[in-house]
Amino acid sequence: MSVFNANTLRAAIIRDLAQHPGGDTTGNIAKRIGVDYRQVYAHIKTLEADGLVSAEGEVGERNGRRVRYSIDLGNLRDQGVIYMKYLLGE
């Protein structure tokens, strides 16, 4: 997906999580999209900071256990609408 010079890996992560509504670990996401889990983790942190992805459990409670990440479809849709309005000058 090169439209608007979007980050293709981040888009692939969002798409993968949207297709797995129960969420999943960075390792499983990485296997499905064919990249290293560390790359997925780096992008997941950005998506989490932007409110598009949430993690199971609070940061202090994770303690090295496998964390499942899930997409916030409502916020993703809202952000998409905002971006589209921006592009259209509305």
PDB file of N, CA, C and O in Angstrom:
ATOM      1  N   MET A   1       0.850  -1.183   0.000  1.00  0.00           N
ATOM      2  CA  MET A   1       0.000   0.000   0.000  1.00  0.00           C
ATOM      3  C   MET A   1       0.888   1.235   0.000  1.00  0.00           C
ATOM      4  O   MET A   1       1.443   1.601   1.036  1.00  0.00           O
ATOM      5  N   SER A   2       1.023   1.865  -1.126  1.00  0.00           N
ATOM      6  CA  SER A   2       1.898   3.031  -1.215  1.00  0.00           C
ATOM      7  C   SER A   2       1.126   4.349  -1.241  1.00  0.00           C
ATOM      8  O   SER A   2       1.726   5.421  -1.323  1.00  0.00           O
ATOM      9  N   VAL A   3      -0.174   4.270  -1.173  1.00  0.00           N
ATOM     10  CA  VAL A   3      -0.978   5.488  -1.220  1.00  0.00           C
ATOM     11  C   VAL A   3      -0.631   6.374  -0.015  1.00  0.00           C
ATOM     12  O   VAL A   3      -0.547   5.887   1.113  1.00  0.00           O
ATOM     13  N   PHE A   4      -0.433   7.659  -0.254  1.00  0.00           N
ATOM     14  CA  PHE A   4      -0.073   8.645   0.769  1.00  0.00           C
ATOM     15  C   PHE A   4       1.236   8.301   1.468  1.00  0.00           C
ATOM     16  O   PHE A   4       1.510   8.816   2.552  1.00  0.00           O
ATOM     17  N   ASN A   5       2.050   7.439   0.862  1.00  0.00           N
ATOM     18  CA  ASN A   5       3.320   7.018   1.447  1.00  0.00           C
ATOM     19  C   ASN A   5       3.114   6.406   2.840  1.00  0.00           C
ATOM     20  O   ASN A   5       3.928   6.613   3.740  1.00  0.00           O
ATOM     21  N   ALA A   6       2.038   5.665   3.006  1.00  0.00           N
ATOM     22  CA  ALA A   6       1.735   5.022   4.289  1.00  0.00           C
ATOM     23  C   ALA A   6       2.772   3.949   4.592  1.00  0.00           C
ATOM     24  O   ALA A   6       3.299   3.308   3.684  1.00  0.00           O
ATOM     25  N   ASN A   7       3.056   3.762   5.859  1.00  0.00           N
ATOM     26  CA  ASN A   7       3.991   2.721   6.276  1.00  0.00           C
ATOM     27  C   ASN A   7       3.339   1.365   6.033  1.00  0.00           C
ATOM     28  O   ASN A   7       2.342   1.024   6.668  1.00  0.00           O
ATOM     29  N   THR A   8       3.904   0.602   5.119  1.00  0.00           N
ATOM     30  CA  THR A   8       3.276  -0.663   4.726  1.00  0.00           C
ATOM     31  C   THR A   8       3.284  -1.697   5.842  1.00  0.00           C
ATOM     32  O   THR A   8       2.347  -2.489   5.948  1.00  0.00           O
ATOM     33  N   LEU A   9       4.310  -1.709   6.670  1.00  0.00           N
ATOM     34  CA  LEU A   9       4.353  -2.669   7.773  1.00  0.00           C
ATOM     35  C   LEU A   9       3.296  -2.331   8.820  1.00  0.00           C
ATOM     36  O   LEU A   9       2.614  -3.217   9.333  1.00  0.00           O
ATOM     37  N   ARG A  10       3.166  -1.053   9.129  1.00  0.00           N
ATOM     38  CA  ARG A  10       2.150  -0.646  10.102  1.00  0.00           C
ATOM     39  C   ARG A  10       0.754  -0.961   9.571  1.00  0.00           C
ATOM     40  O   ARG A  10      -0.114  -1.406  10.323  1.00  0.00           O
ATOM     41  N   ALA A  11       0.541  -0.734   8.291  1.00  0.00           N
ATOM     42  CA  ALA A  11      -0.750  -1.062   7.680  1.00  0.00           C
ATOM     43  C   ALA A  11      -1.010  -2.564   7.737  1.00  0.00           C
ATOM     44  O   ALA A  11      -2.139  -2.988   7.983  1.00  0.00           O
ATOM     45  N   ALA A  12       0.027  -3.372   7.513  1.00  0.00           N
ATOM     46  CA  ALA A  12      -0.125  -4.830   7.574  1.00  0.00           C
ATOM     47  C   ALA A  12      -0.473  -5.292   8.985  1.00  0.00           C
ATOM     48  O   ALA A  12      -1.264  -6.219   9.158  1.00  0.00           O
ATOM     49  N   ILE A  13       0.110  -4.653   9.986  1.00  0.00           N
ATOM     50  CA  ILE A  13      -0.190  -5.000  11.382  1.00  0.00           C
ATOM     51  C   ILE A  13      -1.639  -4.658  11.703  1.00  0.00           C
ATOM     52  O   ILE A  13      -2.347  -5.463  12.307  1.00  0.00           O
ATOM     53  N   ILE A  14      -2.078  -3.482  11.306  1.00  0.00           N
ATOM     54  CA  ILE A  14      -3.468  -3.072  11.546  1.00  0.00           C
ATOM     55  C   ILE A  14      -4.419  -4.039  10.853  1.00  0.00           C
ATOM     56  O   ILE A  14      -5.404  -4.482  11.442  1.00  0.00           O
ATOM     57  N   ARG A  15      -4.121  -4.360   9.614  1.00  0.00           N
ATOM     58  CA  ARG A  15      -4.975  -5.291   8.859  1.00  0.00           C
ATOM     59  C   ARG A  15      -5.020  -6.659   9.536  1.00  0.00           C
ATOM     60  O   ARG A  15      -6.090  -7.253   9.668  1.00  0.00           O
ATOM     61  N   ASP A  16      -3.867  -7.155   9.960  1.00  0.00           N
ATOM     62  CA  ASP A  16      -3.813  -8.454  10.621  1.00  0.00           C
ATOM     63  C   ASP A  16      -4.635  -8.445  11.911  1.00  0.00           C
ATOM     64  O   ASP A  16      -5.409  -9.370  12.159  1.00  0.00           O
ATOM     65  N   LEU A  17      -4.473  -7.423  12.719  1.00  0.00           N
ATOM     66  CA  LEU A  17      -5.230  -7.359  13.970  1.00  0.00           C
ATOM     67  C   LEU A  17      -6.728  -7.209  13.716  1.00  0.00           C
ATOM     68  O   LEU A  17      -7.542  -7.740  14.472  1.00  0.00           O
ATOM     69  N   ALA A  18      -7.092  -6.495  12.664  1.00  0.00           N
ATOM     70  CA  ALA A  18      -8.511  -6.357  12.322  1.00  0.00           C
ATOM     71  C   ALA A  18      -9.112  -7.704  11.937  1.00  0.00           C
ATOM     72  O   ALA A  18     -10.300  -7.942  12.155  1.00  0.00           O
ATOM     73  N   GLN A  19      -8.294  -8.582  11.367  1.00  0.00           N
ATOM     74  CA  GLN A  19      -8.763  -9.910  10.971  1.00  0.00           C
ATOM     75  C   GLN A  19      -8.721 -10.911  12.123  1.00  0.00           C
ATOM     76  O   GLN A  19      -9.193 -12.039  11.982  1.00  0.00           O
ATOM     77  N   HIS A  20      -8.162 -10.507  13.252  1.00  0.00           N
ATOM     78  CA  HIS A  20      -8.079 -11.358  14.445  1.00  0.00           C
ATOM     79  C   HIS A  20      -8.617 -10.562  15.631  1.00  0.00           C
ATOM     80  O   HIS A  20      -7.848 -10.073  16.458  1.00  0.00           O
ATOM     81  N   PRO A  21      -9.945 -10.435  15.710  1.00  0.00           N
ATOM     82  CA  PRO A  21     -10.563  -9.559  16.708  1.00  0.00           C
ATOM     83  C   PRO A  21     -10.248  -9.916  18.161  1.00  0.00           C
ATOM     84  O   PRO A  21     -10.399  -9.070  19.043  1.00  0.00           O
ATOM     85  N   GLY A  22      -9.824 -11.129  18.424  1.00  0.00           N
ATOM     86  CA  GLY A  22      -9.444 -11.504  19.787  1.00  0.00           C
ATOM     87  C   GLY A  22      -8.058 -11.027  20.164  1.00  0.00           C
ATOM     88  O   GLY A  22      -7.625 -11.204  21.302  1.00  0.00           O
ATOM     89  N   GLY A  23      -7.355 -10.419  19.209  1.00  0.00           N
ATOM     90  CA  GLY A  23      -6.002  -9.953  19.450  1.00  0.00           C
ATOM     91  C   GLY A  23      -4.996 -11.080  19.338  1.00  0.00           C
ATOM     92  O   GLY A  23      -5.364 -12.244  19.173  1.00  0.00           O
ATOM     93  N   ASP A  24      -3.720 -10.726  19.428  1.00  0.00           N
ATOM     94  CA  ASP A  24      -2.670 -11.737  19.354  1.00  0.00           C
ATOM     95  C   ASP A  24      -1.354 -11.143  19.819  1.00  0.00           C
ATOM     96  O   ASP A  24      -1.253  -9.945  20.084  1.00  0.00           O
ATOM     97  N   THR A  25      -0.340 -12.007  19.915  1.00  0.00           N
ATOM     98  CA  THR A  25       0.994 -11.590  20.342  1.00  0.00           C
ATOM     99  C   THR A  25       1.785 -11.051  19.153  1.00  0.00           C
ATOM    100  O   THR A  25       1.453 -11.310  17.996  1.00  0.00           O
ATOM    101  N   THR A  26       2.832 -10.302  19.462  1.00  0.00           N
ATOM    102  CA  THR A  26       3.678  -9.775  18.390  1.00  0.00           C
ATOM    103  C   THR A  26       4.325 -10.914  17.604  1.00  0.00           C
ATOM    104  O   THR A  26       4.519 -10.799  16.394  1.00  0.00           O
ATOM    105  N   GLY A  27       4.658 -12.005  18.279  1.00  0.00           N
ATOM    106  CA  GLY A  27       5.267 -13.150  17.595  1.00  0.00           C
ATOM    107  C   GLY A  27       4.350 -13.765  16.564  1.00  0.00           C
ATOM    108  O   GLY A  27       4.773 -14.058  15.445  1.00  0.00           O
ATOM    109  N   ASN A  28       3.093 -13.963  16.935  1.00  0.00           N
ATOM    110  CA  ASN A  28       2.136 -14.553  15.987  1.00  0.00           C
ATOM    111  C   ASN A  28       1.824 -13.608  14.835  1.00  0.00           C
ATOM    112  O   ASN A  28       1.697 -14.033  13.687  1.00  0.00           O
ATOM    113  N   ILE A  29       1.703 -12.324  15.152  1.00  0.00           N
ATOM    114  CA  ILE A  29       1.460 -11.335  14.096  1.00  0.00           C
ATOM    115  C   ILE A  29       2.632 -11.352  13.117  1.00  0.00           C
ATOM    116  O   ILE A  29       2.439 -11.354  11.901  1.00  0.00           O
ATOM    117  N   ALA A  30       3.845 -11.364  13.658  1.00  0.00           N
ATOM    118  CA  ALA A  30       5.053 -11.359  12.831  1.00  0.00           C
ATOM    119  C   ALA A  30       5.104 -12.570  11.908  1.00  0.00           C
ATOM    120  O   ALA A  30       5.461 -12.444  10.737  1.00  0.00           O
ATOM    121  N   LYS A  31       4.752 -13.730  12.423  1.00  0.00           N
ATOM    122  CA  LYS A  31       4.755 -14.944  11.594  1.00  0.00           C
ATOM    123  C   LYS A  31       3.778 -14.818  10.436  1.00  0.00           C
ATOM    124  O   LYS A  31       4.092 -15.186   9.304  1.00  0.00           O
ATOM    125  N   ARG A  32       2.594 -14.297  10.725  1.00  0.00           N
ATOM    126  CA  ARG A  32       1.578 -14.195   9.678  1.00  0.00           C
ATOM    127  C   ARG A  32       1.955 -13.203   8.588  1.00  0.00           C
ATOM    128  O   ARG A  32       1.658 -13.427   7.415  1.00  0.00           O
ATOM    129  N   ILE A  33       2.610 -12.100   8.969  1.00  0.00           N
ATOM    130  CA  ILE A  33       2.922 -11.094   7.949  1.00  0.00           C
ATOM    131  C   ILE A  33       4.356 -11.219   7.428  1.00  0.00           C
ATOM    132  O   ILE A  33       4.763 -10.472   6.539  1.00  0.00           O
ATOM    133  N   GLY A  34       5.117 -12.163   7.981  1.00  0.00           N
ATOM    134  CA  GLY A  34       6.430 -12.483   7.434  1.00  0.00           C
ATOM    135  C   GLY A  34       7.569 -11.545   7.791  1.00  0.00           C
ATOM    136  O   GLY A  34       8.446 -11.286   6.968  1.00  0.00           O
ATOM    137  N   VAL A  35       7.558 -11.030   9.026  1.00  0.00           N
ATOM    138  CA  VAL A  35       8.653 -10.171   9.484  1.00  0.00           C
ATOM    139  C   VAL A  35       9.089 -10.604  10.882  1.00  0.00           C
ATOM    140  O   VAL A  35       8.460 -11.466  11.496  1.00  0.00           O
ATOM    141  N   ASP A  36      10.161 -10.005  11.377  1.00  0.00           N
ATOM    142  CA  ASP A  36      10.659 -10.296  12.713  1.00  0.00           C
ATOM    143  C   ASP A  36       9.735  -9.667  13.762  1.00  0.00           C
ATOM    144  O   ASP A  36       9.203  -8.576  13.558  1.00  0.00           O
ATOM    145  N   TYR A  37       9.554 -10.366  14.881  1.00  0.00           N
ATOM    146  CA  TYR A  37       8.639  -9.873  15.918  1.00  0.00           C
ATOM    147  C   TYR A  37       9.094  -8.533  16.490  1.00  0.00           C
ATOM    148  O   TYR A  37       8.265  -7.754  16.960  1.00  0.00           O
ATOM    149  N   ARG A  38      10.403  -8.249  16.458  1.00  0.00           N
ATOM    150  CA  ARG A  38      10.893  -6.973  16.995  1.00  0.00           C
ATOM    151  C   ARG A  38      10.420  -5.800  16.144  1.00  0.00           C
ATOM    152  O   ARG A  38      10.166  -4.713  16.662  1.00  0.00           O
ATOM    153  N   GLN A  39      10.302  -6.024  14.833  1.00  0.00           N
ATOM    154  CA  GLN A  39       9.759  -4.979  13.966  1.00  0.00           C
ATOM    155  C   GLN A  39       8.294  -4.733  14.307  1.00  0.00           C
ATOM    156  O   GLN A  39       7.850  -3.588  14.396  1.00  0.00           O
ATOM    157  N   VAL A  40       7.551  -5.815  14.495  1.00  0.00           N
ATOM    158  CA  VAL A  40       6.134  -5.689  14.856  1.00  0.00           C
ATOM    159  C   VAL A  40       6.013  -4.955  16.181  1.00  0.00           C
ATOM    160  O   VAL A  40       5.189  -4.051  16.317  1.00  0.00           O
ATOM    161  N   TYR A  41       6.821  -5.335  17.152  1.00  0.00           N
ATOM    162  CA  TYR A  41       6.758  -4.717  18.477  1.00  0.00           C
ATOM    163  C   TYR A  41       6.986  -3.206  18.390  1.00  0.00           C
ATOM    164  O   TYR A  41       6.260  -2.434  19.016  1.00  0.00           O
ATOM    165  N   ALA A  42       7.983  -2.784  17.623  1.00  0.00           N
ATOM    166  CA  ALA A  42       8.271  -1.354  17.496  1.00  0.00           C
ATOM    167  C   ALA A  42       7.072  -0.596  16.928  1.00  0.00           C
ATOM    168  O   ALA A  42       6.739   0.487  17.410  1.00  0.00           O
ATOM    169  N   HIS A  43       6.432  -1.150  15.924  1.00  0.00           N
ATOM    170  CA  HIS A  43       5.265  -0.490  15.328  1.00  0.00           C
ATOM    171  C   HIS A  43       4.046  -0.576  16.245  1.00  0.00           C
ATOM    172  O   HIS A  43       3.244   0.356  16.304  1.00  0.00           O
ATOM    173  N   ILE A  44       3.907  -1.687  16.955  1.00  0.00           N
ATOM    174  CA  ILE A  44       2.792  -1.837  17.905  1.00  0.00           C
ATOM    175  C   ILE A  44       2.862  -0.741  18.964  1.00  0.00           C
ATOM    176  O   ILE A  44       1.832  -0.185  19.346  1.00  0.00           O
ATOM    177  N   LYS A  45       4.066  -0.423  19.442  1.00  0.00           N
ATOM    178  CA  LYS A  45       4.213   0.614  20.467  1.00  0.00           C
ATOM    179  C   LYS A  45       3.733   1.962  19.932  1.00  0.00           C
ATOM    180  O   LYS A  45       3.097   2.723  20.661  1.00  0.00           O
ATOM    181  N   THR A  46       4.027   2.262  18.677  1.00  0.00           N
ATOM    182  CA  THR A  46       3.553   3.502  18.068  1.00  0.00           C
ATOM    183  C   THR A  46       2.038   3.488  17.943  1.00  0.00           C
ATOM    184  O   THR A  46       1.372   4.470  18.274  1.00  0.00           O
ATOM    185  N   LEU A  47       1.496   2.378  17.465  1.00  0.00           N
ATOM    186  CA  LEU A  47       0.042   2.260  17.314  1.00  0.00           C
ATOM    187  C   LEU A  47      -0.655   2.325  18.665  1.00  0.00           C
ATOM    188  O   LEU A  47      -1.748   2.879  18.775  1.00  0.00           O
ATOM    189  N   GLU A  48      -0.031   1.765  19.686  1.00  0.00           N
ATOM    190  CA  GLU A  48      -0.598   1.812  21.037  1.00  0.00           C
ATOM    191  C   GLU A  48      -0.594   3.252  21.554  1.00  0.00           C
ATOM    192  O   GLU A  48      -1.574   3.699  22.151  1.00  0.00           O
ATOM    193  N   ALA A  49       0.494   3.973  21.329  1.00  0.00           N
ATOM    194  CA  ALA A  49       0.579   5.373  21.756  1.00  0.00           C
ATOM    195  C   ALA A  49      -0.454   6.237  21.040  1.00  0.00           C
ATOM    196  O   ALA A  49      -0.937   7.224  21.596  1.00  0.00           O
ATOM    197  N   ASP A  50      -0.790   5.865  19.806  1.00  0.00           N
ATOM    198  CA  ASP A  50      -1.793   6.602  19.028  1.00  0.00           C
ATOM    199  C   ASP A  50      -3.222   6.185  19.359  1.00  0.00           C
ATOM    200  O   ASP A  50      -4.175   6.752  18.825  1.00  0.00           O
ATOM    201  N   GLY A  51      -3.374   5.197  20.238  1.00  0.00           N
ATOM    202  CA  GLY A  51      -4.702   4.753  20.644  1.00  0.00           C
ATOM    203  C   GLY A  51      -5.381   3.814  19.665  1.00  0.00           C
ATOM    204  O   GLY A  51      -6.580   3.561  19.786  1.00  0.00           O
ATOM    205  N   LEU A  52      -4.638   3.292  18.695  1.00  0.00           N
ATOM    206  CA  LEU A  52      -5.231   2.390  17.708  1.00  0.00           C
ATOM    207  C   LEU A  52      -5.136   0.931  18.129  1.00  0.00           C
ATOM    208  O   LEU A  52      -5.888   0.089  17.638  1.00  0.00           O
ATOM    209  N   VAL A  53      -4.220   0.633  19.033  1.00  0.00           N
ATOM    210  CA  VAL A  53      -3.995  -0.727  19.517  1.00  0.00           C
ATOM    211  C   VAL A  53      -3.950  -0.678  21.033  1.00  0.00           C
ATOM    212  O   VAL A  53      -3.434   0.275  21.617  1.00  0.00           O
ATOM    213  N   SER A  54      -4.488  -1.701  21.663  1.00  0.00           N
ATOM    214  CA  SER A  54      -4.391  -1.785  23.121  1.00  0.00           C
ATOM    215  C   SER A  54      -3.795  -3.127  23.508  1.00  0.00           C
ATOM    216  O   SER A  54      -3.926  -4.122  22.795  1.00  0.00           O
ATOM    217  N   ALA A  55      -3.135  -3.124  24.663  1.00  0.00           N
ATOM    218  CA  ALA A  55      -2.487  -4.329  25.172  1.00  0.00           C
ATOM    219  C   ALA A  55      -3.300  -4.895  26.319  1.00  0.00           C
ATOM    220  O   ALA A  55      -3.946  -4.166  27.072  1.00  0.00           O
ATOM    221  N   GLU A  56      -3.253  -6.200  26.431  1.00  0.00           N
ATOM    222  CA  GLU A  56      -3.896  -6.903  27.537  1.00  0.00           C
ATOM    223  C   GLU A  56      -3.061  -6.645  28.788  1.00  0.00           C
ATOM    224  O   GLU A  56      -1.869  -6.951  28.807  1.00  0.00           O
ATOM    225  N   GLY A  57      -3.665  -6.093  29.821  1.00  0.00           N
ATOM    226  CA  GLY A  57      -2.959  -5.836  31.076  1.00  0.00           C
ATOM    227  C   GLY A  57      -2.246  -4.499  31.077  1.00  0.00           C
ATOM    228  O   GLY A  57      -1.878  -3.970  30.028  1.00  0.00           O
ATOM    229  N   GLU A  58      -2.059  -3.967  32.266  1.00  0.00           N
ATOM    230  CA  GLU A  58      -1.345  -2.705  32.433  1.00  0.00           C
ATOM    231  C   GLU A  58       0.147  -2.934  32.252  1.00  0.00           C
ATOM    232  O   GLU A  58       0.635  -4.048  32.448  1.00  0.00           O
ATOM    233  N   VAL A  59       0.867  -1.900  31.883  1.00  0.00           N
ATOM    234  CA  VAL A  59       2.291  -2.015  31.598  1.00  0.00           C
ATOM    235  C   VAL A  59       3.045  -2.644  32.764  1.00  0.00           C
ATOM    236  O   VAL A  59       3.843  -3.555  32.542  1.00  0.00           O
ATOM    237  N   GLY A  60       2.826  -2.203  33.976  1.00  0.00           N
ATOM    238  CA  GLY A  60       3.540  -2.741  35.130  1.00  0.00           C
ATOM    239  C   GLY A  60       3.186  -4.176  35.458  1.00  0.00           C
ATOM    240  O   GLY A  60       3.937  -4.848  36.166  1.00  0.00           O
ATOM    241  N   GLU A  61       2.062  -4.660  34.961  1.00  0.00           N
ATOM    242  CA  GLU A  61       1.598  -6.011  35.274  1.00  0.00           C
ATOM    243  C   GLU A  61       2.035  -7.043  34.240  1.00  0.00           C
ATOM    244  O   GLU A  61       1.786  -8.234  34.430  1.00  0.00           O
ATOM    245  N   ARG A  62       2.664  -6.634  33.175  1.00  0.00           N
ATOM    246  CA  ARG A  62       2.990  -7.560  32.087  1.00  0.00           C
ATOM    247  C   ARG A  62       4.137  -8.492  32.462  1.00  0.00           C
ATOM    248  O   ARG A  62       4.088  -9.680  32.143  1.00  0.00           O
ATOM    249  N   ASN A  63       5.163  -7.982  33.130  1.00  0.00           N
ATOM    250  CA  ASN A  63       6.275  -8.790  33.651  1.00  0.00           C
ATOM    251  C   ASN A  63       6.786  -9.865  32.706  1.00  0.00           C
ATOM    252  O   ASN A  63       6.945 -11.014  33.119  1.00  0.00           O
ATOM    253  N   GLY A  64       7.043  -9.531  31.473  1.00  0.00           N
ATOM    254  CA  GLY A  64       7.642 -10.472  30.541  1.00  0.00           C
ATOM    255  C   GLY A  64       6.722 -11.535  29.985  1.00  0.00           C
ATOM    256  O   GLY A  64       7.141 -12.324  29.139  1.00  0.00           O
ATOM    257  N   ARG A  65       5.483 -11.580  30.433  1.00  0.00           N
ATOM    258  CA  ARG A  65       4.580 -12.591  29.873  1.00  0.00           C
ATOM    259  C   ARG A  65       4.141 -12.158  28.480  1.00  0.00           C
ATOM    260  O   ARG A  65       4.267 -10.993  28.103  1.00  0.00           O
ATOM    261  N   ARG A  66       3.633 -13.102  27.741  1.00  0.00           N
ATOM    262  CA  ARG A  66       3.195 -12.796  26.376  1.00  0.00           C
ATOM    263  C   ARG A  66       1.968 -11.897  26.420  1.00  0.00           C
ATOM    264  O   ARG A  66       0.945 -12.234  27.017  1.00  0.00           O
ATOM    265  N   VAL A  67       2.094 -10.777  25.788  1.00  0.00           N
ATOM    266  CA  VAL A  67       1.026  -9.779  25.794  1.00  0.00           C
ATOM    267  C   VAL A  67       0.250  -9.895  24.491  1.00  0.00           C
ATOM    268  O   VAL A  67       0.830  -9.988  23.410  1.00  0.00           O
ATOM    269  N   ARG A  68      -1.063  -9.887  24.613  1.00  0.00           N
ATOM    270  CA  ARG A  68      -1.930  -9.908  23.434  1.00  0.00           C
ATOM    271  C   ARG A  68      -2.333  -8.472  23.125  1.00  0.00           C
ATOM    272  O   ARG A  68      -2.754  -7.719  24.003  1.00  0.00           O
ATOM    273  N   TYR A  69      -2.192  -8.120  21.864  1.00  0.00           N
ATOM    274  CA  TYR A  69      -2.568  -6.792  21.397  1.00  0.00           C
ATOM    275  C   TYR A  69      -3.810  -6.914  20.530  1.00  0.00           C
ATOM    276  O   TYR A  69      -3.981  -7.888  19.797  1.00  0.00           O
ATOM    277  N   SER A  70      -4.671  -5.913  20.627  1.00  0.00           N
ATOM    278  CA  SER A  70      -5.873  -5.916  19.794  1.00  0.00           C
ATOM    279  C   SER A  70      -6.103  -4.513  19.236  1.00  0.00           C
ATOM    280  O   SER A  70      -5.652  -3.513  19.796  1.00  0.00           O
ATOM    281  N   ILE A  71      -6.808  -4.476  18.131  1.00  0.00           N
ATOM    282  CA  ILE A  71      -7.092  -3.221  17.443  1.00  0.00           C
ATOM    283  C   ILE A  71      -8.332  -2.581  18.049  1.00  0.00           C
ATOM    284  O   ILE A  71      -9.276  -3.274  18.428  1.00  0.00           O
ATOM    285  N   ASP A  72      -8.326  -1.266  18.136  1.00  0.00           N
ATOM    286  CA  ASP A  72      -9.502  -0.518  18.560  1.00  0.00           C
ATOM    287  C   ASP A  72     -10.188  -0.049  17.279  1.00  0.00           C
ATOM    288  O   ASP A  72      -9.883   1.021  16.753  1.00  0.00           O
ATOM    289  N   LEU A  73     -11.120  -0.869  16.785  1.00  0.00           N
ATOM    290  CA  LEU A  73     -11.751  -0.576  15.493  1.00  0.00           C
ATOM    291  C   LEU A  73     -12.500   0.747  15.494  1.00  0.00           C
ATOM    292  O   LEU A  73     -12.503   1.459  14.489  1.00  0.00           O
ATOM    293  N   GLY A  74     -13.132   1.083  16.610  1.00  0.00           N
ATOM    294  CA  GLY A  74     -13.855   2.350  16.689  1.00  0.00           C
ATOM    295  C   GLY A  74     -12.925   3.535  16.511  1.00  0.00           C
ATOM    296  O   GLY A  74     -13.216   4.450  15.741  1.00  0.00           O
ATOM    297  N   ASN A  75     -11.811   3.520  17.221  1.00  0.00           N
ATOM    298  CA  ASN A  75     -10.846   4.612  17.105  1.00  0.00           C
ATOM    299  C   ASN A  75     -10.188   4.622  15.729  1.00  0.00           C
ATOM    300  O   ASN A  75      -9.918   5.689  15.178  1.00  0.00           O
ATOM    301  N   LEU A  76      -9.929   3.446  15.175  1.00  0.00           N
ATOM    302  CA  LEU A  76      -9.363   3.366  13.828  1.00  0.00           C
ATOM    303  C   LEU A  76     -10.303   4.018  12.816  1.00  0.00           C
ATOM    304  O   LEU A  76      -9.868   4.785  11.958  1.00  0.00           O
ATOM    305  N   ARG A  77     -11.579   3.709  12.922  1.00  0.00           N
ATOM    306  CA  ARG A  77     -12.565   4.322  12.014  1.00  0.00           C
ATOM    307  C   ARG A  77     -12.617   5.835  12.210  1.00  0.00           C
ATOM    308  O   ARG A  77     -12.626   6.596  11.242  1.00  0.00           O
ATOM    309  N   ASP A  78     -12.652   6.264  13.473  1.00  0.00           N
ATOM    310  CA  ASP A  78     -12.701   7.699  13.760  1.00  0.00           C
ATOM    311  C   ASP A  78     -11.494   8.424  13.175  1.00  0.00           C
ATOM    312  O   ASP A  78     -11.638   9.480  12.559  1.00  0.00           O
ATOM    313  N   GLN A  79     -10.305   7.857  13.367  1.00  0.00           N
ATOM    314  CA  GLN A  79      -9.089   8.474  12.842  1.00  0.00           C
ATOM    315  C   GLN A  79      -9.092   8.488  11.314  1.00  0.00           C
ATOM    316  O   GLN A  79      -8.609   9.436  10.694  1.00  0.00           O
ATOM    317  N   GLY A  80      -9.638   7.434  10.714  1.00  0.00           N
ATOM    318  CA  GLY A  80      -9.746   7.378   9.256  1.00  0.00           C
ATOM    319  C   GLY A  80     -10.650   8.472   8.714  1.00  0.00           C
ATOM    320  O   GLY A  80     -10.344   9.089   7.694  1.00  0.00           O
ATOM    321  N   VAL A  81     -11.760   8.713   9.395  1.00  0.00           N
ATOM    322  CA  VAL A  81     -12.695   9.772   8.984  1.00  0.00           C
ATOM    323  C   VAL A  81     -12.027  11.137   9.123  1.00  0.00           C
ATOM    324  O   VAL A  81     -12.138  11.980   8.232  1.00  0.00           O
ATOM    325  N   ILE A  82     -11.337  11.352  10.233  1.00  0.00           N
ATOM    326  CA  ILE A  82     -10.644  12.627  10.445  1.00  0.00           C
ATOM    327  C   ILE A  82      -9.611  12.859   9.344  1.00  0.00           C
ATOM    328  O   ILE A  82      -9.509  13.961   8.804  1.00  0.00           O
ATOM    329  N   TYR A  83      -8.852  11.824   9.017  1.00  0.00           N
ATOM    330  CA  TYR A  83      -7.821  11.945   7.982  1.00  0.00           C
ATOM    331  C   TYR A  83      -8.449  12.212   6.615  1.00  0.00           C
ATOM    332  O   TYR A  83      -7.954  13.039   5.848  1.00  0.00           O
ATOM    333  N   MET A  84      -9.526  11.516   6.319  1.00  0.00           N
ATOM    334  CA  MET A  84     -10.195  11.717   5.036  1.00  0.00           C
ATOM    335  C   MET A  84     -10.741  13.142   4.932  1.00  0.00           C
ATOM    336  O   MET A  84     -10.628  13.771   3.880  1.00  0.00           O
ATOM    337  N   LYS A  85     -11.325  13.648   6.000  1.00  0.00           N
ATOM    338  CA  LYS A  85     -11.829  15.023   5.985  1.00  0.00           C
ATOM    339  C   LYS A  85     -10.687  16.010   5.777  1.00  0.00           C
ATOM    340  O   LYS A  85     -10.831  16.997   5.056  1.00  0.00           O
ATOM    341  N   TYR A  86      -9.564  15.739   6.409  1.00  0.00           N
ATOM    342  CA  TYR A  86      -8.387  16.590   6.222  1.00  0.00           C
ATOM    343  C   TYR A  86      -7.958  16.592   4.755  1.00  0.00           C
ATOM    344  O   TYR A  86      -7.709  17.649   4.176  1.00  0.00           O
ATOM    345  N   LEU A  87      -7.874  15.406   4.162  1.00  0.00           N
ATOM    346  CA  LEU A  87      -7.456  15.301   2.762  1.00  0.00           C
ATOM    347  C   LEU A  87      -8.413  16.019   1.820  1.00  0.00           C
ATOM    348  O   LEU A  87      -7.999  16.580   0.805  1.00  0.00           O
ATOM    349  N   LEU A  88      -9.696  15.995   2.166  1.00  0.00           N
ATOM    350  CA  LEU A  88     -10.712  16.618   1.316  1.00  0.00           C
ATOM    351  C   LEU A  88     -10.913  18.097   1.627  1.00  0.00           C
ATOM    352  O   LEU A  88     -11.713  18.765   0.972  1.00  0.00           O
ATOM    353  N   GLY A  89     -10.194  18.610   2.619  1.00  0.00           N
ATOM    354  CA  GLY A  89     -10.293  20.020   2.971  1.00  0.00           C
ATOM    355  C   GLY A  89     -11.567  20.378   3.692  1.00  0.00           C
ATOM    356  O   GLY A  89     -12.015  21.523   3.640  1.00  0.00           O
ATOM    357  N   GLU A  90     -12.147  19.421   4.357  1.00  0.00           N
ATOM    358  CA  GLU A  90     -13.407  19.683   5.077  1.00  0.00           C
ATOM    359  C   GLU A  90     -13.148  20.115   6.506  1.00  0.00           C
ATOM    360  O   GLU A  90     -14.090  20.375   7.253  1.00  0.00           O
TER     361      GLU A  90
END
